[in-house]
Amino acid sequence: MPEQYLVQNQTHPEPLSPYEQKLSGALMEIFGTGVHDLDGLLAGLNAMGLNAPEGDAWNEANFRAEMRRLGD
């Protein structure tokens, strides 16, 4: 496995958890399809079967809350 490193604008102080890796991989995959809006992003996450932390489908409120939590 390649050594972890911090890019210039990355603020995460430690390696990503398996959950964070899965979520970030899913987001990159969705962005890679040309989706760049929140509705499309949420639809992509839900279509992949990747649920929000509480087990619910993603929606604007829980996505924004999770991004805030992960950004702290």
N, C-alpha and C positions, 0 to 999 in steps of 0.2 A: 504494500500500500504506500502511495506517495506520502512524503512528509507533509503535515499540515502547515500552512502558512497564512498569514494575514495579509490581505491586499490593502492598499492604501486607505480605502474608505470603509473597510470592514471593521465593525465594532464588537463582534462576538468574541468574548474573552477566552473561550475554551473550545475544544472540538465539538462539532455538532452531534447531537444525540441521534439515535436511529430514526426517531420521529421527525426531527428537523431535516435530516438527510432525505427522507422519503418525501416530505412536503416540498423541500426546495427542488428536488429532482422532478416532481410532478409539475411544479410551477415553470421550471425551465422547459419541460416538454411541451406544455401548453403554449408558452410564449413562442416556442420554436415553430408552432403551427401558424403563427401570424396573429394570434389573439393578443390584443393589447388593451382590452377594456375589462372592467370589473365584472360585468354580467357574463361575458365570455369566459373569464377566468373561473368564476364560480361554477358555471355550467361544465367546464372542463374537469374541475376537481370532482364534481358530483358524478359525472359520466365515468370517471376512473374508479369510482367506488371508494375514494379516499374521504372519509368522513371528518367532520370537525371534531375537536377533542372530546366533546360530550357524546359523540356518536351520532349526532344529527347531521343532516345535509348542510352543506355550506350555504350561508346567506350573507348579505352585506354586513349585518351587525356582528355575527360571530367571526367573520373573516377579519374585519377591522379590529375587533377585540383581540384576536389571536396575534395579529401582526403587532399590535401595541405590546402585548405580553412578551412576545419574542424579541422585541426591540429594546426592552428594558435591560 
